[in-house]
């Protein structure tokens, strides 16, 4: 299962997109000022079968619980691709 979270620079989650692990990667666009980060699935939902209606109901409850979390946003670091010929 892949989970993409749309969040602000402080990590506050605005929305979540979930797709099966074997599906092609989801393409997500977002409004200005938000970032999209792939997050690790919490243990509670990692094993859920999205095609099972009972699991889908459980997934909805877990997604509501995600409102109590935020994405840990780190600082990006630039790394040189190649060393300069000098």
C-alpha positions as CSV (number, residue, x, y, z in Angstrom):
1,X,0.0,0.0,0.0
2,X,1.3,3.4,-0.9
3,X,0.3,6.5,1.0
4,X,0.9,10.0,-0.2
5,X,0.2,12.9,2.2
6,X,-0.4,16.5,1.1
7,X,0.9,18.7,3.8
8,X,2.1,22.2,4.6
9,X,5.7,23.1,5.4
10,X,5.1,22.4,9.1
11,X,3.9,18.8,8.2
12,X,0.2,19.4,9.0
13,X,-1.6,16.8,6.8
14,X,-4.3,18.3,4.5
15,X,-5.2,15.2,2.6
16,X,-4.1,11.6,2.0
17,X,-4.1,9.5,-1.2
18,X,-3.9,5.7,-0.9
19,X,-3.2,3.2,-3.7
20,X,-2.4,-0.5,-3.7
21,X,1.3,-1.4,-3.7
22,X,1.0,-3.2,-7.1
23,X,-0.7,-0.2,-8.8
24,X,1.2,2.3,-10.9
25,X,2.4,5.2,-8.9
26,X,-0.3,7.8,-8.3
27,X,0.2,11.3,-9.8
28,X,-0.9,13.9,-7.4
29,X,-1.1,17.6,-7.9
30,X,-1.7,20.0,-5.1
31,X,-2.5,23.6,-4.4
32,X,0.3,26.2,-4.0
33,X,2.1,26.0,-0.7
34,X,1.5,22.3,-0.1
35,X,4.0,19.5,-0.4
36,X,3.3,15.9,-1.3
37,X,5.3,13.2,0.5
38,X,5.1,9.4,0.4
39,X,4.7,8.2,4.0
40,X,5.1,4.8,5.6
41,X,1.8,3.0,6.2
42,X,1.1,2.7,9.9
43,X,1.0,-0.9,11.2
44,X,-2.7,-0.6,11.7
45,X,-3.4,-0.3,8.0
46,X,-0.4,-1.9,6.4
47,X,-2.0,-5.3,6.0
48,X,-5.5,-4.2,5.0
49,X,-7.0,-5.4,1.8
50,X,-8.5,-2.4,0.0
51,X,-10.9,-4.6,-2.0
52,X,-12.5,-6.1,1.2
53,X,-15.5,-3.9,2.3
54,X,-14.8,-4.6,6.0
55,X,-11.2,-3.6,5.7
56,X,-12.3,-0.5,3.8
57,X,-14.5,0.6,6.7
58,X,-11.5,0.1,9.1
59,X,-9.3,2.1,6.8
60,X,-11.7,5.1,7.1
61,X,-11.4,5.1,10.8
62,X,-7.6,5.0,10.6
63,X,-7.6,7.9,8.2
64,X,-9.5,9.9,10.7
65,X,-6.9,9.0,13.3
66,X,-4.1,10.4,11.0
67,X,-5.4,13.9,11.7
68,X,-3.5,13.5,15.0
69,X,-0.2,13.2,13.2
70,X,2.0,15.4,11.0
71,X,4.7,14.6,8.5
72,X,8.2,15.1,9.8
73,X,9.7,17.5,7.3
74,X,13.4,17.6,7.0
75,X,15.7,20.0,5.3
76,X,16.7,19.2,1.8
77,X,20.4,18.9,1.2
78,X,22.0,19.5,-2.2
79,X,24.6,17.0,-3.3
80,X,26.8,17.5,-6.3
81,X,26.1,15.0,-9.1
82,X,29.7,15.0,-10.4
83,X,32.9,16.5,-9.2
84,X,34.0,19.6,-11.0
85,X,36.9,19.1,-13.4
86,X,39.5,21.4,-12.3
